[in-house]
Amino acid sequence: MIDLNQYEVLTFDCYGTLIDWEKGVLEALQPVLQSHHIQLSENEILEWFARFESSLEQGEYRNYKDVLKGVVQKFGEQFGFTPSSEELNALADSIKDWQPFADTVEALKTLKRRLKLAIISNVDDDLFAFSAKHLQVKFDEVVTAQQVKSYKPSVQNFHVAIARLAEIGIPSENILHVACSVYHDIVPANSLGLSTVWVNRRLGQEGSGAALPAQGKPDLEVPDLKSLAAKINF
């Protein structure tokens, strides 16, 4: 068991951890699939999304809007339909409306009273700006895939975050990374010696959701951010 009070900064994954991206993904993709008479369960949609997104984030960097456009294109290729230009943009266009989980904003405001907060997210700067408004706290550092030109689980994204936090006097042993995706976050963060909290937002649900399945060893598992905030002394 780790002492949560030893840390100076919490670095967060955003989508899936703070923002309910699975709900956002489903609300964007279900109308597209239904318009082409494709019948898939919610879990099937999310797991196809995870496969397509991860494959498009490998290799030469492309911005996240193009990744999401590519995801819709791959759904078309997989299930035999040609998306319209509006449908190709459906996922990227929807991000501005993706909302935080019910416990996120209050927990962030509580955590901000004692700790610095940072973001390490697989997103474009302008897309995160929409989400930042919903989150209602000022982050001390924001590291996006667009800035780094790579996507987690690349360790490069974490190296950049660690370096930036070192510039303001925070060593890596005082960083606690908080994330829902074992694949994108827990595994690479652990490989660099960072302490990690797994926010298991899918506790009790079937399937692996919008992130590829992976095996990792977080230092702590919680079901939500409210539970994490309750474990820290203020």
Backbone bond lengths (Angstrom), bond angles and torsions (degrees), N, CA, C in turn:
res aa  C-N    CA-C-N  psi(-1)  N-CA   C-N-CA  omega(-1)  CA-C   N-CA-C  phi
1 M - - - 1.469 - - 1.522 109.58 -
2 I 1.314 116.76 130.09 1.459 120.37 -178.78 1.524 110.82 -89.46
3 D 1.314 115.26 152.79 1.461 121.90 174.70 1.523 107.67 -87.23
4 L 1.316 116.83 104.25 1.464 121.07 -175.63 1.521 112.45 -66.76
5 N 1.305 116.82 -17.32 1.462 119.60 -176.52 1.528 113.50 -84.69
6 Q 1.338 116.94 1.18 1.462 119.86 179.08 1.534 112.55 -86.47
7 Y 1.337 117.56 -9.36 1.459 120.59 -172.29 1.524 111.85 -93.77
8 E 1.337 114.49 150.50 1.468 121.14 178.52 1.523 112.66 -102.71
9 V 1.325 116.07 -26.04 1.468 119.69 -176.20 1.523 109.66 -141.10
10 L 1.324 115.09 140.78 1.455 122.04 170.14 1.519 107.96 -105.92
11 T 1.321 116.87 123.34 1.462 121.45 173.08 1.520 107.50 -99.69
12 F 1.310 116.47 131.68 1.460 121.78 -174.79 1.516 111.64 -116.68
13 D 1.328 115.21 137.53 1.449 120.30 154.86 1.527 105.75 -68.42
14 C 1.312 117.98 147.48 1.467 120.20 -178.01 1.525 113.09 -95.61
15 Y 1.336 116.81 -59.07 1.464 121.01 -169.04 1.526 110.53 -86.36
16 G 1.326 115.08 116.13 1.452 121.59 -173.08 1.505 112.35 105.16
17 T 1.339 115.74 -27.58 1.458 121.31 -179.92 1.525 110.59 -101.16
18 L 1.327 116.40 -50.99 1.466 122.00 179.24 1.528 111.72 -101.49
19 I 1.311 115.43 -40.99 1.468 122.92 -178.87 1.535 109.12 -105.43
20 D 1.319 116.17 136.75 1.467 120.85 -178.60 1.530 109.62 -77.74
21 W 1.329 114.98 81.89 1.461 119.26 -174.66 1.523 112.02 -74.05
22 E 1.334 118.05 -28.95 1.465 118.17 179.73 1.526 110.55 -65.19
23 K 1.319 117.22 -41.32 1.464 120.02 174.71 1.527 110.18 -62.51
24 G 1.337 116.86 -42.53 1.463 120.70 178.97 1.511 112.76 -63.13
25 V 1.330 116.27 -43.57 1.468 120.70 178.80 1.526 110.73 -61.76
26 L 1.327 115.66 -45.92 1.471 119.35 -178.62 1.523 111.81 -64.22
27 E 1.326 117.13 -43.20 1.467 119.89 -178.54 1.533 111.87 -66.27
28 A 1.337 116.90 -26.61 1.461 120.20 176.86 1.525 112.08 -82.24
29 L 1.331 117.26 -40.58 1.466 120.43 -172.49 1.518 114.08 -86.71
30 Q 1.314 118.15 -32.67 1.470 118.98 -176.35 1.537 112.88 -57.71
31 P 1.343 119.75 -44.89 1.469 118.14 178.26 1.527 113.21 -63.57
32 V 1.328 116.71 -35.41 1.465 120.12 177.91 1.521 109.95 -62.98
33 L 1.334 115.96 -48.65 1.467 119.45 -178.34 1.523 111.28 -66.19
34 Q 1.322 116.82 -40.90 1.466 120.00 -179.68 1.530 111.51 -64.05
35 S 1.336 116.41 -35.73 1.473 119.22 -179.10 1.529 111.42 -66.44
36 H 1.346 115.55 -20.78 1.473 119.88 177.64 1.528 111.45 -107.72
37 H 1.344 115.35 15.01 1.469 122.27 174.29 1.528 112.50 61.71
38 I 1.338 115.42 37.02 1.467 121.37 176.80 1.524 108.08 -99.79
39 Q 1.335 116.16 119.32 1.458 121.47 -178.17 1.535 109.89 -102.61
40 L 1.322 115.94 108.25 1.464 121.61 177.14 1.517 108.58 -132.47
41 S 1.325 116.49 146.52 1.462 120.00 174.90 1.525 109.48 -72.88
42 E 1.326 116.62 164.59 1.460 119.99 178.11 1.521 110.89 -58.67
43 N 1.323 117.57 -43.81 1.467 119.84 179.71 1.521 111.61 -62.94
44 E 1.332 116.56 -39.03 1.470 119.54 178.51 1.529 110.91 -64.01
45 I 1.323 117.12 -43.67 1.466 120.15 178.61 1.522 110.43 -59.63
46 L 1.329 116.47 -46.67 1.466 120.01 -177.36 1.529 111.66 -65.01
47 E 1.319 117.02 -39.27 1.462 119.26 -177.69 1.530 111.63 -73.84
48 W 1.335 118.18 -34.40 1.467 119.56 171.85 1.531 110.07 -65.34
49 F 1.331 116.34 -41.56 1.468 120.29 176.44 1.526 110.07 -55.91
50 A 1.324 117.80 -46.40 1.469 121.69 -178.63 1.525 111.44 -59.65
51 R 1.327 116.42 -43.35 1.470 120.04 179.88 1.530 110.94 -64.83
52 F 1.329 115.92 -47.59 1.460 119.52 -177.12 1.528 111.31 -66.55
53 E 1.332 117.09 -45.74 1.465 120.24 -177.64 1.525 111.02 -61.28
54 S 1.327 117.06 -46.95 1.466 119.73 -177.16 1.522 111.66 -63.77
55 S 1.331 117.17 -37.09 1.462 119.64 179.79 1.532 110.82 -67.66
56 L 1.323 116.94 -37.02 1.462 120.88 -178.87 1.528 112.65 -75.69
57 E 1.316 117.11 -20.05 1.466 120.38 179.57 1.521 112.63 -86.64
58 Q 1.318 117.07 -4.89 1.449 120.77 177.11 1.526 109.91 -91.15
59 G 1.332 115.59 161.04 1.462 118.75 178.97 1.511 111.70 79.41
60 E 1.325 116.29 -151.33 1.459 121.00 -175.98 1.523 110.73 -63.23
61 Y 1.332 115.62 135.48 1.463 120.51 -177.25 1.528 112.10 -62.95
62 R 1.309 115.45 136.63 1.468 123.19 168.09 1.528 106.48 -133.11
63 N 1.325 117.89 151.99 1.466 117.91 -177.20 1.532 110.51 -68.57
64 Y 1.344 114.74 164.29 1.461 118.75 -171.01 1.527 111.77 -69.52
65 K 1.316 117.26 -30.50 1.466 118.90 175.30 1.529 110.06 -58.77
66 D 1.327 116.62 -41.93 1.463 120.09 179.05 1.531 111.64 -70.36
67 V 1.329 116.51 -34.40 1.469 119.70 174.65 1.528 109.59 -59.63
68 L 1.336 116.40 -48.42 1.459 119.96 -177.87 1.526 111.57 -66.17
69 K 1.315 116.92 -36.74 1.463 120.35 174.71 1.533 109.53 -61.86
70 G 1.325 115.39 -41.49 1.459 120.34 178.03 1.516 112.99 -64.59
71 V 1.340 116.81 -33.76 1.464 120.40 176.69 1.529 110.10 -60.88
72 V 1.334 116.74 -46.97 1.471 120.13 179.45 1.532 110.01 -63.02
73 Q 1.335 116.27 -40.63 1.461 120.32 177.89 1.528 110.86 -59.85
74 K 1.327 116.34 -41.61 1.469 120.56 -179.44 1.531 111.52 -68.47
75 F 1.331 117.71 -34.82 1.465 118.88 172.92 1.526 109.73 -59.47
76 G 1.329 116.15 -41.66 1.456 119.74 178.24 1.517 112.26 -62.48
77 E 1.325 116.42 -44.43 1.461 120.62 179.70 1.528 111.08 -64.49
78 Q 1.331 116.24 -40.62 1.464 120.77 -177.09 1.527 111.73 -69.25
79 F 1.320 116.11 -37.71 1.468 119.52 -171.91 1.530 113.95 -113.65
80 G 1.344 116.47 10.89 1.452 120.60 167.49 1.510 116.50 76.96
81 F 1.330 117.46 43.13 1.459 119.60 173.53 1.520 109.64 -141.36
82 T 1.323 116.34 161.45 1.465 122.15 179.32 1.524 109.04 -109.58
83 P 1.326 118.51 110.64 1.463 120.50 -179.07 1.526 111.24 -67.97
84 S 1.323 115.60 144.37 1.458 120.37 172.60 1.526 109.11 -73.15
85 S 1.320 117.23 168.92 1.461 120.17 178.70 1.525 110.57 -62.07
86 E 1.322 117.37 -37.04 1.465 120.86 177.26 1.517 110.60 -64.48
87 E 1.324 116.66 -41.53 1.465 120.76 179.08 1.518 111.28 -67.28
88 L 1.331 117.55 -37.75 1.465 120.45 178.17 1.528 111.41 -60.12
89 N 1.312 116.89 -32.04 1.463 121.44 -178.18 1.533 113.14 -93.16
90 A 1.324 117.12 0.85 1.466 120.52 -171.80 1.523 112.74 -59.16
91 L 1.315 117.42 -44.13 1.466 119.92 -178.67 1.527 111.54 -66.13
92 A 1.314 116.73 -52.02 1.468 120.20 -178.08 1.522 111.28 -61.51
93 D 1.327 116.54 -40.20 1.461 120.37 -178.95 1.526 112.07 -67.66
94 S 1.324 116.59 -24.60 1.465 120.12 -175.88 1.533 113.50 -81.03
95 I 1.328 117.45 -18.59 1.470 119.73 -172.45 1.516 112.25 -58.82
96 K 1.310 117.96 -35.04 1.465 120.32 -178.66 1.525 111.80 -60.02
97 D 1.337 116.61 -21.16 1.467 121.19 -177.92 1.525 113.08 -101.64
98 W 1.330 117.84 -4.35 1.465 119.73 179.24 1.522 109.49 -65.93
99 Q 1.316 116.60 133.68 1.459 121.81 -172.64 1.529 112.47 -106.70
100 P 1.335 116.90 154.98 1.455 120.41 174.62 1.534 110.91 -66.18
101 F 1.333 115.65 156.77 1.460 119.93 168.17 1.530 108.96 -61.74
102 A 1.317 116.33 158.72 1.463 120.78 -173.67 1.531 112.99 -59.71
103 D 1.324 117.26 -29.91 1.472 120.58 -177.11 1.527 113.81 -92.91
104 T 1.341 117.81 -7.12 1.467 120.61 -168.06 1.521 113.35 -65.03
105 V 1.317 117.95 -55.55 1.466 120.84 -169.65 1.526 111.38 -63.45
106 E 1.312 116.51 -46.31 1.471 119.51 179.80 1.527 110.80 -62.42
107 A 1.349 116.63 -41.75 1.465 119.98 179.78 1.525 111.35 -64.62
108 L 1.333 117.68 -42.86 1.462 120.88 178.35 1.528 111.00 -60.91
109 K 1.322 116.41 -43.73 1.464 119.68 179.61 1.527 111.25 -63.21
110 T 1.327 116.59 -37.41 1.465 121.02 176.72 1.526 110.86 -66.11
111 L 1.321 116.58 -47.94 1.466 121.22 -178.57 1.522 111.66 -63.80
112 K 1.312 116.26 -34.63 1.468 121.90 -178.43 1.534 111.87 -64.21
113 R 1.318 117.26 -21.78 1.460 120.10 179.84 1.524 112.07 -64.23
114 R 1.351 117.24 -27.83 1.463 119.17 -177.23 1.524 113.99 -120.91
115 L 1.313 117.37 -21.39 1.461 120.70 -169.78 1.527 111.40 -124.77
116 K 1.320 115.51 153.97 1.459 120.10 166.90 1.527 107.99 -78.15
117 L 1.324 115.91 147.98 1.455 121.79 -178.44 1.520 109.65 -123.54
118 A 1.324 116.38 137.24 1.462 121.28 -179.87 1.527 109.61 -137.41
119 I 1.322 115.12 161.74 1.463 122.60 -179.81 1.526 109.06 -120.18
120 I 1.337 116.45 136.79 1.465 122.67 168.31 1.527 105.82 -128.11
121 S 1.344 117.01 102.90 1.462 119.66 -167.76 1.520 112.83 -133.49
122 N 1.328 114.76 142.67 1.467 122.58 175.40 1.526 110.03 -81.76
123 V 1.327 116.59 75.19 1.463 119.38 -173.24 1.522 109.80 -154.63
124 D 1.323 115.94 168.65 1.468 121.68 172.25 1.524 109.21 -86.34
125 D 1.332 116.07 153.46 1.468 120.22 -178.45 1.526 112.00 -57.14
126 D 1.335 117.59 -46.10 1.464 119.21 -175.17 1.519 112.12 -69.63
127 L 1.334 117.84 -30.69 1.456 119.83 176.47 1.527 111.14 -70.22
128 F 1.337 116.53 -40.18 1.469 118.07 177.68 1.521 111.29 -64.53
129 A 1.320 117.27 -31.79 1.469 120.13 179.90 1.529 111.16 -58.16
130 F 1.328 117.70 -36.37 1.465 120.48 175.15 1.526 110.37 -62.98
131 S 1.333 115.82 -46.29 1.464 120.20 -177.68 1.523 111.85 -67.30
132 A 1.330 116.45 -35.67 1.467 120.12 -179.60 1.524 110.99 -58.51
133 K 1.325 116.76 -36.56 1.470 119.86 178.19 1.517 111.37 -63.30
134 H 1.323 116.94 -38.83 1.461 120.87 179.04 1.532 111.58 -69.20
135 L 1.324 117.06 -30.47 1.468 121.00 -174.46 1.523 113.36 -79.07
136 Q 1.328 117.59 -23.15 1.467 123.41 166.60 1.531 115.24 66.13
137 V 1.310 118.86 18.59 1.469 121.33 171.52 1.525 108.48 -130.09
138 K 1.313 115.77 156.52 1.461 120.11 176.62 1.523 109.06 -92.21
139 F 1.317 116.36 121.53 1.457 120.73 179.09 1.521 110.07 -85.52
140 D 1.324 114.84 141.95 1.462 120.40 -177.64 1.519 112.05 -76.64
141 E 1.326 116.58 -22.77 1.463 121.68 176.98 1.514 108.03 -154.57
142 V 1.337 115.88 142.58 1.466 121.66 176.27 1.524 107.80 -131.74
143 V 1.322 115.89 121.06 1.471 122.13 177.56 1.523 107.39 -117.21
144 T 1.322 116.58 114.71 1.462 120.81 178.81 1.524 111.01 -107.23
145 A 1.321 114.57 161.85 1.462 119.79 174.82 1.524 111.04 -60.14
146 Q 1.324 116.69 -35.15 1.464 120.30 179.50 1.525 111.22 -61.80
147 Q 1.317 117.40 -38.59 1.466 121.08 179.12 1.526 111.59 -68.89
148 V 1.325 116.22 -38.85 1.468 121.09 -173.87 1.524 111.79 -89.15
149 K 1.334 115.85 -23.32 1.474 123.11 -176.11 1.524 111.80 65.82
150 S 1.335 114.38 35.93 1.462 120.57 172.06 1.521 108.25 -158.33
151 Y 1.329 114.89 164.67 1.460 121.52 -177.53 1.519 110.56 -117.21
152 K 1.325 115.97 139.11 1.454 119.16 167.81 1.532 108.64 -56.66
153 P 1.311 119.54 139.82 1.459 128.32 20.97 1.528 116.84 -85.87
154 S 1.315 119.32 16.16 1.462 119.71 172.93 1.525 109.74 -56.81
155 V 1.322 116.34 134.76 1.469 119.29 178.47 1.526 111.15 -74.02
156 Q 1.336 117.57 -13.86 1.463 120.12 -178.83 1.528 111.22 -58.84
157 N 1.314 117.03 -38.05 1.464 121.02 179.95 1.529 110.74 -61.90
158 F 1.320 116.05 -38.06 1.460 120.72 178.37 1.526 111.29 -73.86
159 H 1.332 116.88 -37.99 1.468 119.92 177.02 1.525 110.93 -58.20
160 V 1.335 116.86 -43.07 1.466 120.44 -179.94 1.526 110.21 -63.99
161 A 1.324 116.77 -43.75 1.465 120.03 179.18 1.532 111.08 -62.59
162 I 1.320 116.76 -44.04 1.466 120.72 179.79 1.528 110.28 -61.83
163 A 1.332 116.70 -42.84 1.468 120.71 -179.50 1.525 111.37 -64.28
164 R 1.322 117.07 -42.36 1.469 119.85 -179.69 1.521 111.30 -66.22
165 L 1.324 116.38 -39.57 1.462 119.04 179.20 1.532 111.18 -70.18
166 A 1.333 116.68 -32.19 1.465 119.88 175.67 1.522 111.26 -62.88
167 E 1.336 115.94 -32.86 1.471 120.18 179.39 1.523 112.45 -64.70
168 I 1.329 117.34 -23.83 1.469 119.69 176.64 1.531 111.37 -105.32
169 G 1.326 114.53 19.56 1.461 119.88 169.94 1.510 116.48 87.56
170 I 1.333 117.47 18.73 1.460 119.74 -179.33 1.527 109.52 -109.78
171 P 1.329 118.26 112.52 1.464 120.72 178.73 1.524 110.92 -75.53
172 S 1.320 115.83 160.55 1.466 120.02 -174.38 1.528 112.66 -62.38
173 E 1.343 118.07 -28.48 1.465 119.60 180.00 1.529 112.50 -70.36
174 N 1.322 116.42 -11.51 1.465 120.46 177.56 1.528 112.96 -103.35
175 I 1.346 115.13 14.18 1.466 121.83 177.14 1.522 109.18 -104.44
176 L 1.329 116.73 133.27 1.458 122.40 174.25 1.526 107.72 -120.39
177 H 1.331 116.84 118.03 1.461 120.86 -177.81 1.524 109.97 -93.96
178 V 1.328 115.84 131.32 1.465 123.16 -172.97 1.524 108.68 -120.31
179 A 1.331 117.75 123.02 1.464 119.48 -173.02 1.513 111.38 -158.94
180 C 1.339 114.73 157.05 1.470 120.65 177.99 1.523 112.47 -93.68
181 S 1.338 117.66 -22.78 1.462 120.74 -173.26 1.523 111.29 -99.54
182 V 1.315 115.26 114.52 1.465 119.56 175.03 1.520 109.61 -63.80
183 Y 1.341 116.40 -40.87 1.465 122.19 -178.17 1.525 111.95 -63.59
184 H 1.344 117.41 -53.20 1.459 121.01 -174.39 1.530 113.34 -75.78
185 D 1.322 117.40 -29.62 1.459 120.07 -164.69 1.523 115.78 -126.70
186 I 1.335 117.16 -53.97 1.461 119.19 -172.72 1.532 111.10 -63.49
187 V 1.323 116.45 -46.60 1.471 119.89 -178.06 1.536 111.98 -62.54
188 P 1.353 120.14 -53.23 1.464 118.48 -179.86 1.526 113.47 -66.46
189 A 1.328 118.06 -37.28 1.469 119.65 178.72 1.517 110.91 -63.67
190 N 1.328 116.80 -43.27 1.464 120.22 177.69 1.526 111.67 -61.93
191 S 1.335 115.91 -35.71 1.474 118.93 -177.38 1.527 111.65 -65.29
192 L 1.344 116.00 -21.99 1.468 120.97 178.36 1.526 112.00 -96.55
193 G 1.315 117.09 4.86 1.455 120.29 178.45 1.520 114.68 84.20
194 L 1.340 117.39 9.45 1.458 119.65 177.90 1.528 110.55 -77.30
195 S 1.316 116.40 145.32 1.456 121.05 171.20 1.522 108.43 -74.89
196 T 1.343 116.10 146.48 1.463 119.40 -174.26 1.521 112.06 -136.78
197 V 1.336 114.10 147.66 1.463 122.42 170.58 1.525 107.76 -119.68
198 W 1.316 115.99 126.38 1.459 121.37 175.60 1.521 109.02 -93.83
199 V 1.328 116.32 114.38 1.462 121.24 174.33 1.526 106.94 -89.42
200 N 1.312 115.32 100.06 1.465 120.47 -172.40 1.532 109.60 -84.68
201 R 1.316 115.19 76.43 1.462 121.37 -178.01 1.522 112.47 -65.50
202 R 1.318 118.13 -18.58 1.466 121.14 -178.28 1.527 112.09 -99.96
203 L 1.298 117.34 18.62 1.466 121.17 -179.78 1.528 110.23 -55.30
204 G 1.332 115.88 125.25 1.459 120.79 178.85 1.517 114.59 86.07
205 Q 1.343 117.64 -4.92 1.457 120.42 178.75 1.529 110.84 -98.20
206 E 1.312 115.96 154.02 1.452 120.65 177.63 1.525 110.62 -82.33
207 G 1.319 115.74 155.60 1.461 120.98 174.59 1.521 112.80 78.81
208 S 1.322 114.55 176.40 1.468 120.95 -175.53 1.524 112.45 -102.32
209 G 1.344 117.99 -4.83 1.457 120.25 175.07 1.511 113.33 73.14
210 A 1.338 115.77 -149.35 1.460 122.31 -171.56 1.527 114.09 -85.21
211 A 1.326 117.58 6.22 1.470 121.75 175.03 1.527 108.82 -123.09
212 L 1.315 116.42 145.72 1.458 119.61 178.13 1.527 110.67 -61.58
213 P 1.331 117.94 145.99 1.463 120.10 176.69 1.525 111.04 -68.24
214 A 1.322 115.82 147.06 1.464 121.05 179.00 1.521 108.45 -158.59
215 Q 1.320 115.34 160.80 1.461 121.44 177.89 1.526 108.99 -109.14
216 G 1.313 116.44 128.06 1.459 120.55 178.66 1.514 109.88 -149.62
217 K 1.327 116.10 173.00 1.465 121.12 -177.64 1.528 110.29 -127.74
218 P 1.333 116.70 82.83 1.461 118.62 175.85 1.518 110.78 -66.89
219 D 1.316 116.08 156.12 1.465 120.32 177.81 1.521 111.70 -75.43
220 L 1.329 116.20 -22.99 1.455 121.59 -179.51 1.513 108.62 -152.29
221 E 1.329 117.33 142.69 1.458 122.63 172.85 1.523 109.19 -117.91
222 V 1.335 116.25 131.65 1.463 121.58 175.19 1.526 108.04 -132.73
223 P 1.344 118.17 155.96 1.458 119.81 179.85 1.521 113.65 -82.36
224 D 1.347 117.15 -18.82 1.462 120.80 -177.07 1.524 109.19 -164.50
225 L 1.333 116.00 174.69 1.472 120.25 -177.77 1.520 112.35 -73.52
226 K 1.307 117.02 -31.18 1.463 120.25 176.97 1.521 110.57 -57.16
227 S 1.329 116.69 -40.96 1.464 121.10 178.95 1.518 111.63 -66.50
228 L 1.336 116.99 -36.75 1.468 120.59 176.98 1.522 110.45 -66.03
229 A 1.320 117.50 -47.56 1.462 120.57 -179.14 1.518 112.09 -59.78
230 A 1.328 116.80 -33.53 1.459 121.25 -179.07 1.528 112.67 -69.25
231 K 1.331 117.00 -17.78 1.463 121.06 -177.43 1.532 112.49 -91.09
232 I 1.338 117.32 -4.35 1.457 120.93 -176.67 1.522 110.19 -106.84
233 N 1.336 115.39 134.41 1.464 119.99 -179.74 1.527 110.98 -78.32
234 F 1.317 115.96 136.72 1.466 121.01 179.52 1.527 110.04 -122.15
